[in-house]
Amino acid sequence: MSKLIKIFDTTLRDGEQSPGCSMNLKEKIEMAKQLERLKVDIIEAGFAAASPGDMNAIREIASEMINVTVASLARAEKDDIDKAWESIRQAADPRIHTFIATSPIHMKYKLQMKPEQVMDQAEAMVKYAKKYVSNIEFSAEDATRSEIDFLAKIFTRAIKAGATTINIPDTVGYTTPDEYYEFLMELRRKCPALDRVAISVHCHNDLGLGVANSLAAMRAGATQIECTINGIGERAGNAALEEIVMAVNTRKDRYDYQFNIETTQIIRSSELLTSITGVKVQPNKAIVGSNAFAHEAGIHQHGMLSNKATYEIMTPESVGLTKNKLVLGKHSGRHAFNDKIISMGYHLTKGELDEAFKKFKDIADKKKEVYDRDIDALVSRQNIDVPKELSLERFVINSGNTITSTASVRIIIKNEMKEEVATGDGPIDAVFKAIEKIVGKRLKLEDYALNSVTEGEDALGDATVKLRENGHVYIGRGLSTDVVEASVKAYINAVNKMIYDQEQNKEAV
């Protein structure tokens, strides 16, 4: 019987800390629901003490999740632990994840504490957290640069105090696979108490070894792996969930382990995260990159036509990737559309279905062929829409290579119609400036990107806009067969998110 390895997903905590990957409340909840569909074992929903907004988001996620453990990170301090418990107390299976740094450099320069003080603090705070919940994870920050004898002592005390999971992270991505394996085996020898609890690892990817180190840790006895979708996270990111899971599933001859992960949800999880954050994965990214299952070289194509196993070590279907299929069109009815939505793994309320069907009909009128990816983009985007303080009424653009681009935009703001005209360096610049006039704010355009959802001249344009306001970045997405309209929708979506986020922060305070 293969050993079960639990997946601890920290996309919503460590992942969100990476630049440009912040999410609002609705986006976090939708991502958490997808992680539950992916069947991760633990979701680290955030760091409750970071802000009132973070605490509120964790609380909402904890109340929504049914079949997954929800954890909140906390420093080994009473106030942090109190807030962590407050945020997860409604969870079906709550976990407090508390940590303290243990490497000499961190203890001296960050904590300014002696080793004995660190051990005392760790033990006391695990005991303190234990009064709230039995499921306690203790992490030794920067463990791989810590002294093994010291780790053995602090883990022994943490376990005696009530820790049920011990995390031994490679916080700065410094170790190598063989070194990590030997380190963990020596640590287990010096700390027999580790055999009574779950051993977890959290590997960063600064040297590109996050996944390799995680696999080495399993061989050394780790029973929980901490990772993120697409490998997002601080600095160079974390070990990528999809790579760890598919490496084990594909090489059962080398790795006698199993996961609870529903691998057919991997692509959807990756694409949803990309849709939310606007941060795309590189084309040659393992498992989820757009080229991962593409074959262009003639010799490869010849082999594939003869036998797919010549160049494919796993099937696209195993990770949820299917060929685009023309299944619906403008004459398709609501019943057929609903059946399609269900087959794609979505479960919409009547109101959500009505809105999705209306948007589908709008697209079907403009496109000759409607593909699964069109529907997927439409529905997943709809699920995380924020309240629309601004809605587009119309826009008119006059542009050419011999004239200055001019845009007239009419927007409804809280039932009030506003219209402005602006000029710019091209149609997109002009329309964005007109919206700025209507909003009455000078917003910094951090980034703008335009991609097609599917192939063909009538493909849906997928526009991404990143706006910066008071140090915060807001990501807007827009879909349309008209790329200018998609861009306008994306800009307005970003402004709506900005308003929504500011109002949520006021309520949280």
N, C-alpha and C positions, 0 to 999 in steps of 0.2 A: 504493500500500500504506500503510495507516494506521500511524502510529508506535506501537510497543508501550510502554505505561507500566506499570512494576512497582508493585505495591501492597505497601507495608511496613506491616504491621499491628502496632500497639503497644498493643492492648487489654490484654494481659497485663502490660505494664510501665507506661506512662503512664496507661492507662485504670484500672488497679488502684489507682493512687495517689489517685484521686478519693475523697473521703470516702464511706464506706459501701459501697465497691465491692471490698473485699478478698475474696480467694478462697483456699480451702485447696488442698492438692496435688491431690486428685482432681478438683476443680472446674477447676483450671487445665489439667489434662491433657485433660479432656473438652472444654473450650473450644478448646484447641489442635487437637484432632482435628476439631472443627467448622470451624475456620479453614482447615484443610487441605482439608476437603470443599468449602469456599467457593473454594478455589484461590487464596488469597493467595500472593504470591511469597516474602515474608519475614515471619517471625514474630519480633518482639522479645519473647522469653520472660520477660525480667525484668532486674534489676540485681543481679548475683551478689554484689557486695560489700555489699549492703544488710543481709543477714542470712544465717545458715546455712540457714534455711528457704527463702529465695529461691534460693540456690545449688542446693539439692537439687531444687527445683521445676524450675529451668531444665535441670538434668542429666536429670531424668526426661522432660521434654518433648523434649529433644534426642535421646534414645535412642529415642523413639516415632515421631518424624516421619520420613517417607520422601521425600516429594515437595515439600519446602519448605525454604528456607534458615532456619536458626535463629540468631538474634543475641542477644548479651548486651551490655547497656550497661556501660560502664566509664569512670570519670573518667580523665583523662590522667595516671595514676599507676601505677607498677609493680604494686603490690599489687592494685589493681582489675583490671588487665589479666590478671594471673596467675589471679585468681579467675574472671574471665570465661572464660578459656580452659579452665580446669578444668571449668566448668559445661557447655561446648558441645563438648568434644573428641569426644564420641560421635556428634555430629550428622552426617547424610549430607552436609550442606553448611553448615559452621559459619561464622559471621561475628562478628568483634569490632567493636563500635560504641563508639568512644572519643570523648570530647568535652572541650572547655575553653571557658570564657567569653571573649568577644572584645570586648564593648562597653566603652567607657570606664568606665561606672558599675560594671559587674561586676568589671572588672580592678582598679579602685581599692578598692572597698568589700568585695567578696567574696573575691577572690583575693589582694588586696594585692600585686600583681605589676606590674612594668613591662611595656609591650608587647613589648619584645625578649625578656624572660624567658618570656612566654606563647608566643611563636613558637618559642623554643628547646625549651620543654617539649612543645609539640605535635609538633614534628618528631621529637624523641627518643622519644616514646611511640608514635608511629606505627611507627617503626623497631623498637621493642621488641615491639609487637604482631605485627609482620610475621614475627618469628622463629617464631611459633606457627601462623599461618594466612595465606593469601594474600588472603582476602576481608576487607578492612578498610574500615570506614566512619568518616570523621572529621566531627564536627559542631562548628560554631562557635556556641556557645550565645549567644542574644540577638543573632543576626547582623543583624537588621533595624535594630538601634540601634547597630550597629558602623560604623566608618569604612571606606568601600569600599577605599581604598588599603591599609589594614591587612589587610583580608580577602584582597585579591588576593595579598599577600605570604605570609600564613600558609597559604593554600590551595596556592600554588605549592610551598612547602616541604613541606607534608603529602603532596602528590601525588608529589613527587620521592622522599619517604621511603617511599612504597608504598601510599598510600591509593587505593582503587579506587572508592569512592563518597564524594562530598562533600555533606554536608547543610548547607543554608543556611536555618535555621529562623527562624520568626517566634515566638520563644519566649513572648512576653508578649501576643501577639495585637494588636500595635500598628499594623501596616501596613495599607494599603488596596490593592485590586487593581491600579489603574493605577500606583501608587507602587511596588508590589512588582515588577511587570513591568519598569518602567524600571530599578529597582535591580538586578535580575538581569541584564538586558541590558548595563548598564554594567559590572557585575562580570565578566561573560564577556569583554567587550572588554578589560578591564584584566588579566584572568588567562586567557590563551589555553590554559593547561594544563587548564582545566575541560572543554574539548572532548574531552579524552582519557579522561575518567572519567564515571561516572554522576552526574548532578546530582539531588540529592534536596531536598525541602522538607517541613517539619513545621510546620503552621500551627495555632496555638491560636485559640480562638473568643471571646476576651474582648469583641470588638466585633461578634460575630456574622458575621464575615467569613472564617472558616476555610476553607469550601468555595470561596467566590469567589476567595480568594487562591491556593488550590491550583490552580484552573482557570487563573488568570492566569499562574502559574508554569509550567504545561505549555506555554503559548503562548510563554514566554520560554526554553524549552528543557529544562525539568525532565523527567527520564525515570523518576523514582521519587517516589511520593507517600506520605507517612507519615500514617496516619489510624487511627481506631478504630471499632469497631462502636457504633452509637447515638451516636457523638460523645463518649463518656465520656472523662474525663481531668482533669488538674489545673485548678482554678478553674472556668472556664466550659466546659472541655472542649477537644476537638480537632476538626479537620475530620472529618465523618462519612463513613466509607467508602461506605455505601450511597448517600449523596447525590452524592458525586463520581462514582461508577461509573454511576449511572442518569442523571445530567446529561449525561455524555458519550455514553452509549448512546442516549439519547432525542434529543439534538441533534447527530447526526452531520453535519448541514449546517454546524454551527459548529465542532465539535471533531473533527478528523480523527485520532482516537486509538483505541486498543483496549486492552483488559485481558484477563488470563487468567481473571478472576473468573467463577465459575459463579453467575449472578445468581439462579437459582431457589433458591439456598441462603441468600439474604439474610434472608428472614423468619425462617427457623429459627435463623440465627445471632443475630439480634436477640432472639428470644424465649428462646433458651438463656441469653444473657447476662442478660436480665431475671430469668429463673428463678434463676440463680446468685446474683446480687447483690441481688435484691429491689427494684432501682431501675427503676421503670417509665418508659417514654417518654411524653411528653405526647400526648394523642389527636390533635392536629393536626400532629405531627411528620412531616416529609416522608418519603415512601417506606414507613416502618415504623409510623407512628402508626395507631391503630385507625380514625381517620376519613380516612386518606389516600385510600381508594378508596370512601368512603361518599358517597351523594348523597341529601340530604333535601329541598332546595328543590324545589317542584313543577316549576319551569321546567327545572331540571337533570334531574329524573327523566324528564320528557317527552322531552328531548333524548337521554338515554341509551337510552330505549326505541326511539327512531327510529334512532339510530346512536351507538354507544359513543364514537366518536371526537369527538363534540361536546364532551364534558367529560373524557375520559380520554386523556391524552397518552402513557400507557404501560399495558400490561395488568397486572392483578393477578397473573396467572400468571407473568409475566416475572420477578417477584421471589419467587416461591414461595408466593403466596397463593392458596388454593383455597377454594371454598365448602365448608361442612361437609356431609359426605355420610354418610348412615346406611349403613354397610357391614357392620357386625358386630353381633351380639346374643348373648344368653345361650346360644343353641343353636349358635353358631359353634364349629368345632373348631380344634385346634391348627394344622393345616395352613393353613387359611384365615387364621388370625391371623398365622402366620409370613409368608405371602405378602403380607399387608397391611403388616407391619413392613418387609419388604424394599422394597416399592413406595414407602414413605415415606423411604427412604434410610438405614435403620438396619441394622446387621449385628451381631447378638447371638450370643454363645456359647450353647451348649446350656443351661448353668446360668442365664444371663441371660434366655433365652427362656422357660424353665420358670417363673421367678419373675415375669416380665412377664405370662405367660399366666394365672397364678394371680391376679394383681392385676386383670387384665382381667375374669376371670370374676366376681370380687367386685363390680366396678363394674357389670357387665352384669346381675347379679342385682338391683341397686338401681335401675338406670336403664332406662327403656323404650327409649331410643335412645342408641347409642354413636357418637360422632362422631370424625372424624380428630383433632381437637384434643384430645379426651379421651385418645386413645391416645398422641398426641405428648407430652402433659403427663406421662402415666404413665411412658412409656419414658425420656424425657429426664431425668426426676427420678430414676428408678431407677439410671441410669448413673452418677450422681454421689453416690449414697448413701454415707455413711461407715459404718464398722463400728458396730454397734448395741450400745453398752454398756448403754443403757436401751431397753427395749421395752414398749409399752403392753399390759397384760393386760386392764384394764377401767376404766370410769369410770361413776359415777352422779351425776347432778346434780338437786338440788331447787331450783327457782327459780320466781319469780312476782313480780307487781307489789305484793304485800302481804306478802311474806316476804323474809327475808335469804337470798340465794343460798348454797347449801352444795354442796360437791363432795367426793366420795370417789373417790380415784384409786389404782389398784393397778398397780405397775410392777415389772418384773423387771430387776434390776441384777446382772449376772454370776451368773445362776442363782439369785439370792436374791430372794424375793418381798417387796416393801415396799408398805405401804398407809398413806395419810394422808388426813385430812379437814381441810378449811379452808372458811372463809366469805369472801365478797368482795362487791364492788359489781357484781353481775351474775354470770352463770354462767362467763364466760371468766376474769374476775378470780379467782373462787373456785378454778377448776381449775388456773390457773397457780400460785396460792399453795400448793395441795396438792402440786404437783410440786416446788416450791421446798423444801418441808419434806422430801420424800423425798430430794432431792439433797443437802440440808444446806448450801445456799449461798444467800445473798441476792443474787439477780441483778437487774440493772436492765433493765427492759423499755424498750428504746429506741424501738421502733416495732411496730405491729401493724396488719395490713391483711387484708381479706377480699374476694376477687373471685370471680366465676363464670367457669369455663373456657368454657362454652358457654351457649346460651340455654335457657329452660324451667325449670319448677318443680323438676325433678329434676337440674338441672345440677350438675356437680362444683364444690364449693367449694374454692377455692385460697387457703389461708391463708399469710401471711408473718409471721414473728416475728423481730425483731432484739433480741438480748440483748447487754449490755455486761458484760465481766468483765476487770478489770485493764487497762483502756484498749483492749481488743480488742472488736470487734463480731462476733457470730456470727449468721448468717442461717439460719433454719430454714423449710422449706416443708412443707405438709401438704395432701393431697388426700382429699376424701370428699364424698359427697352430704349428709352431716351436717356442718353448718358448725362445730359444737362439736368434733366428732371431728377435723375438719381442723385446727382450732386447737390441739388437744391434740397431734396428730402433729407440727405445725410447731414447737411449743415443745420437744418431746422431740428432734426433729431438730436444733434449734439447740444443745441441751445436748450431744448426741452429737458435733456438730461441734466444740464447745468442748473436749471431752475428747480427741477425735482430734487437733486442732490442738496442744494442749498436749503430747501424747505425741510427735507428730512433731517438735516443736521440741526436746524432750529428746533425741531420737535424732540430730537434726541437729547439736546441740552436742556 
